[in-house]
Amino acid sequence: MSKNLYITTAIPYVNAKPHIGNALDYLLADIWTRYHTINGRTVRFQVGTDEHGNKIAIKASEVGISPQAYVDSMYGNFEALIKAVGAEYTDFVRTTDPAHEKAVQYIWQKLQPYIYKGSYEGWYCTGCERFVTDKEARDNDGNCPDHAKPYERLSEENYYFKLSAFSENIKAAIESHKFQIIPEFRKNELMALLDKGLEDISISRPVKNLSWGIPVPGDDSQVMYVWIDALSNYLTVLGYPDNEEWKTFWPADVQVVGKDILRFHAAIWPAMLIGLDLPLPKKLLAHGFINVGGAKMSKTIGNVVDPMEIIEQYGVDAFRYYFARHIPTMDDGDFTWEKFETAYNAELSNELGNVVQRIVAMINRYQAGVIGSGVKAEHDLQHYHDLMSQLEFDKAMDEIWNTIRSLNQYLEDVKPWEVAKQRETDSDAIAHLEEILLHCVGTLQQVAERLSPFMPQTAATITKIFAGGVISPYEGVLFPKKYLHTPEPQRNTS
């Protein structure tokens, strides 16, 4: 088995600040990366920004600077979020990088047998950067549902990519499991699309209608359209085609995308790769949307949640915990400040933080901080590893939390404080107490080990407390109670 692994995230446009969906991409990819790195694998983890297209040019013009100056001022917002989320990426690609632009022109030339020139007349959405069929325009009453703006009627000469030639090849790759789309119901959506047959797509725009982009090789009157440029980043960031090292990481093991861009990644991208005579990614993980109180996030409604605000108020591990466990890895999830804070106080503070504190306090009180030695806790970890390999991170977190809850229940059942009282009259009680506390420490060490891809800071703190056979002092508590968005419980003072 190759020690080299590669995971990618979708590259967002830099025309707006990053949102919670971007943070989810980075988080899921980072969990996978950390899990495999801990297990001795070498992982390349790509992130980046999509910096060409009309949306960028329009924004730059609004603020009175060049598109290049605009993207230079914006990409750092994404870099800051990636770091705030704790994602330890290895490669950051910008589509304005000269090496990327050069490689994309090479890719265009390699795809030449599947490219032809043709005229297009139809509807176009600037927000989506895509053309839509007459039927789609009619069904939406002439307005893009995602951007609440009318479609524009365009007539222009473009280059086309013969996507229609690849439907059967992509279907065969999916059916043979060489190219897996996860979850299954997303795969079924894609197969229904392939059964109808893919249509050829426009892959360029005239310079007069789109000036900010990579020039088409050999035709200065045309600029490459967003998808050929953007999708190629997964290869170009590895050094394709010039740096031979790309061959040791491609094909990607997992590509993380939101469900809204599944079609591009499960139809256009594999077609490009087949056209380039390259293997397809092994797995495409399409996660859902994060709604707020059951409603789609929208600037108009004013319910947009800033991931940085969550991290600043509760810490990065609390952020990672909620979005890894309480947002389904493969489906839509829901966030409210109340739900988040309830999970923080009830689960992180009461269940995890409290059990660590109790065990530390008992070892300090009853054994002068000495943990003891002997056989430690053994729990079957196979189910956890199976869930991790199936990319079911939320269920893997549930598995960890079952252990934490069982440990809390174990303390209530065996009552080590009662055993401690018997030490003066029962000579076996000392050994029995040490055995109980040793089991608790062993369980927490395994919890920390399994938590480390999800909550690295917390896992490191727990590991350090119990390392070396003696309790290491630590300041404060793991997750102090917070009531920023929910009412603080009233204490009974009677």
N, C-alpha and C positions, 0 to 999 in steps of 0.2 A: 504494500500500500504506500502511495506517495506521501511523503511528509509535508509536501507543499499544498496549501489550500488557498482558495481565493473567494472572497465574498464582496459583493458590490451593493451600493445604494443608488437610488435614482438621483440624478443631479437636478436640483430645482432652479427655476429662473431667479435671477437676482433683482427683478423689478419690484419686489416687495420684501418686507421683513420675513424671516423664517417663521413657520407656524408649527403647531403641535404635531402635525402629520410628518413633517421633516424630522422632528425630534424622535418620533416613533421609528422611522427608518434607521436612524443612527443607533438607537437603543437596541433594536432587534439584531442588527449586524454586529454590534459590540458584544452582546451576550454570547452569540455564536462564536465570535473570534476568541473571547476570553476562555470559553469552555474548551476549545480545541488547543489553544496555546498552553493552558494548564496541563493538558494531556500530551504535551510534547510535540505538537505540530507547528510548522511555520506557516503563518497566515498573512496574506496580503489583503488589506481591507481598504477599499477605495471609497472616497467621498469626492464631492466636487460641486461645481456650479455651471449652469447653462447660461451663456452670456451673449448669444447672438439673437437676432430676430427683431421684428417690428415693435414688439412691446418694449424692448430695451431702448430702441431708437426713439420711440415716442416719449418715454420717461426722461431720457437724457435731454431731449429738446425742450421738455417742460421746465427743466431746471437750468437750461441754458449752458450745458456743457457737452463735450463730445461723448459719444457712446462709450469709448474706451475709458475716459475719465470717470464716467458714471459707474461702469462695472467695477473699476478699480476701487471706487468708494463704497461699493455695496457687498462684495463677496466676503469681506471680513465679518459681516453679521452672521454668516453661516458658519464660518470657522469658529467664531465665539460660541455659538450654540453647541456645535459638535464637542468642543472642549468642556463646556458647562455640563453637558449630559454625561461626560466621562468617557466618551468614545475614543478608544486608542487606535485611530486609523493609521495606516502606513503610507497612503498615497492620496494627495489632493490634486484634482485636475480642474483646470479652468478651460473652457472651450476656446478662449482667446489665446491660450498658450501657443506660441509658434510651432512647437513640436506636434501638438494636437492638430493644428490646422494643416500642417504638411502631411501628416499621416492620413487625415481625412481625404485629402486630394488624391493620395495614393489609393485609398479604398475605393473612391469614385472610379478611378481608372480601372481597377481590378473588376469592378462590377459592370464595366462598359457593355459586355454582351447582353445585359438585362436592362439597359437604359436606352430609351428612344425619346425623340422630341415630338410633342403634340400640342394641340391647342386646347385650352380649357375655358369653358364658360360656366359659371355657377356661383354658388354661395360660399362665403368665407367668413370665419370668425377670427378676428385679430386676437381676442383673449385666449382662445384655444390654440391659435396658430394652426388651424386646419380648415380644409374645405369640407363642406357637408353636401349630401345629396339633396335633390329637390324634395324628396319624400321627407327627409329629416327636417328640412326647413319648414315644410308645410305642417308637419306634426307638431312643431314647436311654435307655430304661428309667426314664423319669420324672426324669432328672437332666440338667442342662445340662452338656454335655461341656467347655465352655470355663471354667465357673466351679465345677464339681464340687458343685453345690447342687441340691436337688430343685426342680422347677417348682412354683409356687403355683397353686392353683385359684381363679380369680376369676370373679365374676359382677357386672357393673356396666353402667351406661348410659354410652355414649360418643358422641362425634361421629366420623363416618367420612369418609374421603376416597375418592372414587370412582376409585380407581386403575385399576380394570378398564376404564374408558372410554378409557385412553390406550395400551394395548398396541400397537395398529396404528400409531398416530402415531409412537411411539418406534422401532418396527421400521423404518418408512419413513425416519426420520431417520438411522438407522444404515446402512441399505442404500444410501442416497444419499450417504453419507460426510459429511453435514452434522454428524453427531455421531459422532466416531471413538472406539472403545474400543480401547486399546492395552494389552497385546499382543493379537494376533489370537485366541489360544486363550481369552482371557478374554471377548472379544466373542462367541465361539461359545457359551460357557457362558450368557451373558446372552440370546442369541437363542433358545436352547433354553427358557429360562424364559418369554420373551415368546410363544413358539409355544404354550405351554400356556395362556397368558392370565394376566394379573396379577389378583390378588384385592384387593378393597377393604381399606383398612387403618384401624385405629383411630388417631385423631390427637388424642384428649383423654383425660383421666382425671378422675374425680370428685375434688373438693377433699379429701374425706374420705380418699381413697387416695393422693393426690399433692398436697401443698400448695405445694411449692417449684417454681414455674414461672410462666409468663406467663398471666394470666387470659384465658379465651375472651371475645372481645368480645360483650357483650349477654347473657352467662350466667355469673354469679358462682359457680355451683355446679361449674364445670368449669375445668380448667387444661390448657393446650396440652401435648401429648405431644411428646417430645424431637425427633422428626425434622423437623416443621414449623418448630420453633424453631431447631434447629441448622443445618439445610441453608440456611435463609434468610440466614445470615451472609455468604455469598459475594456477595449483593446489598447487604445493609444496610451492610457495611463500606465500600462505594463511595459511600454516601450515598443509596441508593434508599429511598423514591421522591422525596424532597424536593430533593436536590442534583442539579441537571441534569448534573453532571460524570460521574455513573455511566454515562450513555449513551455516553460517549467511550471507556469501557473494557470494557463488556459487549457481546458475550459473552466469557467467559473463553477465552483461547487454550489453556491447559492447566490441568486440575485434577488434582492429585496425591493419590492415596488408596492405602491398603493394600487388598489383595485381600479382606480380611474385611468391608469396608464397600462393596464394589463394587455390590452390589444396590441399596443405598439411593441411591447416586450415579448409577446407570445406569437406575434404574426410578422411584423416588419423586421424585427431584430433577428429571429431565426432565419428568415428568408435572406437577409444580408449575409449571415454567416455561411449558409449553404452556398450562396453565390460566391463567397470568398474561399470556399472549400475548407472551412474550419468547423470543428465540432461545436455542437450546441451546448449551452450551459446545462449542468446536471439538474438543477432545481430552480424553479422560479416561485418565490414565496410572495403571494399577493395578499397583503393585509387589508383590513377594512378601514372605515373612517372613524374618527373620534367625534361623536356628537356631544352636545352640551345640554344636559337636561332633556334629552330626547330630540333636540332640534339640531339641524345642520349648522355648523359654525358659519357665521356670516358677519361681515363688517356692518352691513345694513342693519341687522338686528342688534348688533352691538354685543354679541356673546362670544367674541373671539378670546381664547385663553392664551396668554403668553407663557410658553414653557419656562422662560427665564424667571418669571415672577414666582412660579411654583418652587423652582430650585432655590431661589434667594430666600423664600420664606420657610421652607421645610428641609432644605438640604438635598443634595443630589441623590443619595441612596433612597430617600423617601419617594422622590420622583420616579426613580428607576423601579422601585417596588410596585407602586400603583400601576404604572403603565405596562409593566411586565406581567403582573398578576391579574389585575382587575379589568384590563382591556384584553379581550380575546385575541390571541396571536393571529387568528385567521378570519376574524369576522369583525363587524362593527362593534364599537364599545361606547361607553358613556362616561362623561366626566361632569361632576359638579364640585364646587368647592366643599360642599357639605359631605358628599360621598368620600372625597379625598381625605378630608380631615377626620372623618369617622374611622376610616381605615387606618390612618396614621395613629390615632389615639388608642383604638381598640386592639389593633393587630401589632403594629410596630412597638408602641409604648407598653401596652398592657401584657401582650403575649411574649414577644421576643425580648424586649428590653427588661421586662420584669423578671423573666426566668433567669436571665444572665445575672442580674443583680442579686437575686435570692441565693443562687448557687455560690457566687463569690462571697456573699455575706456569711453563709453557713460554713464554708471552708475556712474563712478567716476566723470565725468565732469558735468553731469546734476543733480545728486542726492547725491553728496558728498559721493559716495560709498555705500549708503543705498539702498538695493534691494527693500524694500517694502514688503507688505504682501497682501494676498488675494488668490483668486482662481488661481492656476497655470495651465500650459499647460496640456491638456489631449489629448493623441494620442492613437489610437487603437493599442495595442501591440500583439493582438492575432496571426496575421500572422507571426510576429517575433518568437513567442513561438512555433508555428506549425513548422516552418522551423528548429528551434533548435531541436525539438523532432524528426524530420525526418533526422537529421544529415546533413542538407544542409547548412553548415556553411557559404559558400561563398554567398549564396542567403540571409541569415540572415544579413550578412554584407552589401549587396546591400540595404537591407531594412533600415538599420541604416543610410546609406549614402544618401538615398532619403530624410530622415528627415533633415540631415545636409544641403543638397542643397536647400531644401524647406525653411529652416530658413534663408539662405543667400538671397534667392529670396524675402522672407517676408520683410527683412530689406530694400531691394531696392524698394519694393512696398509701404510700409507705411512711409518710410523716417523719422525715429525718429528725425533726426537732424533738419528737417523742423518743426516738431511739437514743438521741444525745442525753436525755434525762436518765436513761437506764445504765449509763456507763459505770457509775459508781457501784452498782449492785450486780451487774451482769457483765462478766469478763468478755463475753462474745459480742457485746454491743459495740465496742470500739471498732473491731474488724468489720462488723456489719455496716456501721455508719460510713466507714471509709469506702466500702464496696458500693454503697448507694451513691455517694458523692462522686466516686470514680466513674460510675455508669453515667451520671449526669454530665460530667465533663466530657467523656467520650462521645456522648450524643451531641453535645454542643459543638465539639470539634468537627464531627461529620456534618452538622448543619452548616457550619462556617465554610467547609470545603465545597458543599453544594451551592451555597449562597454566593460564592465568590464571582461567578460570571454575572450575577444579577446585581449584587450589592457589595462591590469590592471593598469599600472603606469599612463597612460594618463587619464583613468577613475577616478582614485583616485585624480589626480591633479585638474581636472574639478570640481569634487564633493567638494573638499576642498575650491576652490576659491569662490564658491557660498553658502557654508554652513554658517549657523548662521545669515543670514539676512543682512550681511555686506560683501563687497568684501574683500577677504583676499589677500594681496599682493603676487605676485609670481615673481620669477626672470626669466628674459629672455622671450623667446617665446616657445610655445609647440614644434614646429618643424621648427627650423631655416633652411632657404634655404641652399641646398648643391649642388655643381656642381663638383663632383669628377669624373663623367663619362660622363657628357653631357656638351656642351658649355654654359657658363653663358650668358643670354640674354644681348645684348648691350643696355645700357641706352641712351635715347635720350637727348643729352646735348645741342641741338640747342635752 
